Amino acid sequence: MPSLTATWWPWSPRLASRLWVSHRRHRFEPSSDRLVLFTDPDTLRDGRDDWMATREVVRELEDRGIAVVLWGNETRAEMELIQSDLNVQHPFISENGGGLFIRHGYFQDCPVRGRDIQSYDVLDFGRPYHEVAEALHDVALRHECPVIGFSVMSIEDVARECGLSLAQARLAKLREYDEPFRVADSEPATYSRICSALRRFG
């Protein structure tokens, strides 16, 4: 839905269908000539409707010793399913840089300052989701910029607004760092005003 590009921030509604597949087990061995490709899923998919062709490209990169590290606006749950589609087990970065997720055992040593959750060591770069959502709505109220964020939307609302299935919308709402939102006022000046206010707020 390109028409939402300037309205939703940060959010990309283009999501692939998901299919759970078996993994190869990857273990990173430090090397001075190790190459890493950082890419967001939409760029990697390049407009294709499924992951088949992309999976072949990723496999070729893996065969050449290039690690594909995904980053994007997707949640951890969404990233996990994309990695499953691509048969990738490397670390990934979710929600526009909110957090780096490294599977246990990927590195020989645990990351410094990482926290242990489920099967990951996590490096948090963003603030917790509830703080971000609360700050957004407080700033919006203070500056009289009405917004509608994921935190106050139902799964059905997210699916309808973003053109997602209910299953995709459910994963998109499992946020840990950032709050996609839509400015209720269609005036561009309103959007600029709240973004400036958020930057000042930090």
N, C-alpha and C positions, 0 to 999 in steps of 0.2 A: 504494500500500500504506500507508494511513493508520496502521496498527499500528506501522510503523517510525518514525513521526515523532519519538517521544520517545526512540528508541533510537539511531538513526543521527544523527550530528552532524558536519558540516553536510551534509545530503543531501536532495534531493527526487527521488524515483524517477519522477515523472510526466514522461515525455519524449515528444515528438511524433515521428511518423514523419517522415523527412527526404526531401526531394526537391530536387535541385540545379536551380536555375533561373537564367536570365540576370539580370544586374544592370543597373540604371541607374547611371551614374557620378555620384557626388556630390562636390562640392568645397565646403568650408565657407568662406564669406566673412564675416569678422567684422562684426557689426552689433549695435547697442545694443538692437534690438528682436527679435533672434533668440530663439526659444523652444526649449527642450530638454525632452523628456519622458524621465525615467529610469524604467524599468520592468523587472520581471523577466518572463521569458517565460511562466511559469505564470499570472501575473496578467493579462498581455496576452491570453492564449489563453482565459482564463475558463472552463476546464473543457471546451472544445470538443475534439473528437477530431482535427481537422485545422486547418490554418492558413488555409483559404480565406477565411473571414469575417474573420479577424484581418488577413489581407493587405489586404483592402479598407479596413479601418479605418486601417492604417498608410499606405496610399496616400493616403487623404484627409488625414491629418496632414501627410504630405510636401507635398501640394498647397497646404496652408496655411502652409508654411514651418516646420513644427515637426519638429525632428530627434528621432528615436526612438533613444535610447541604451539598449541592453540591459545589465542587470547581473543576476547570479544566482549559483547554486552550480555552474553548468555549467562544464566545461573550455573552453579555447579552441577545441578541435576541435568540441565540441558547439555552442558559440556561433556558429561559422562556418556550420554547417549550418542553424541557426535563422535566421540572417541571410539565407542563401540562400533559404530558404522564404519569407521576408518581403520579399525584394528590398531589403534594407537594407544600406547601406555605411558607416554612421556608426561611430564608436568604440564599443567595448563593454568591459564590466568582467567578468572571469571569477572563478570560485571565491570567491564571497563577499567581493569586494573585494581579491583577491590581486594583480591586475594590470589596468592599463588598456591596451588595444590600439588603436592609431591607425594606420590604413593610410597608407603612404607617399603624400605629396602631398595628404592631406586638408586640412592646414593649410598656409598659405604658408610658415611657418617651422617648423623641427623643434622638438619640445618640449624644454625644458631638462631635463637629467638623464635623458632617455630613452635606452634602448639599442636598437640596430638589430638586428632579427632577421627574416629572410626578408622579408616584405612589410609589416612593421609597425615603428613606433616604440613601445616598451613602457615604461610607467612601473610599476615594481614597488613595490607597497605591502606585500606579504607576504614572508615568508622563503621561500627555495627549498624545494621539496617534500621533498627528501631530509632536510633539517634538521628540518622539521616532523614528518615521519613518525618519524624517529629519536627526537626529543624525546618524542613521544607514547608510544612503546613503552618508552622509558627510565623515564618518569614512572610509567607503568602498572605496570612491574615493581617499581619502588621502593616503590610504595604498595599493592602486591598487589591491583591492580584489573585482572583479565585483560580484554584488549580484542582485537578482531579488526578490523584495518584493511585498507583497499584494497591497501596495499603488500604484504601477505602473502596476498592473495586472488588466485586465478586469474580470468581472464575469465569462465569458466564459473561460478565462485562468485559473482561480482558479478551476473551475469545472473540466477542463481537467487534470491539474497537480495533483489534489488531489482525483480524482475519485468521485466527488460529482455531484449531480444534480444541475441544475441552481438555483433552489430554495434554496438548502443548501448552495451553493457558495455565493448567495446574502446575506444570514445571516452571513456567515463566514467573509464577508468583512466589516460588520458593527462594525469595531473595535473601541475601546475607549482607549486602553492602549498599546498593544504590536503589533509588526510587524513581522509576520512570513516571512521568506525569504529563498531563495535557493542560495547557492554560485554557480556562473556560472562555476567556475573552479572546476574540479573534484578532484584536488589534496587535500588530507587530510591536508597538511601543510597550505594551503590557508585558510581553515575553522578555523584551530587553530589560525592562525594569526589574522583573523578578530575578533574572539571571545576574544582574549587577548587584542586587541585594544579597543574593546567595554568596557571591564572591566576597563581598564585604564581610559577611557573616563567617566566612572561612570554611 
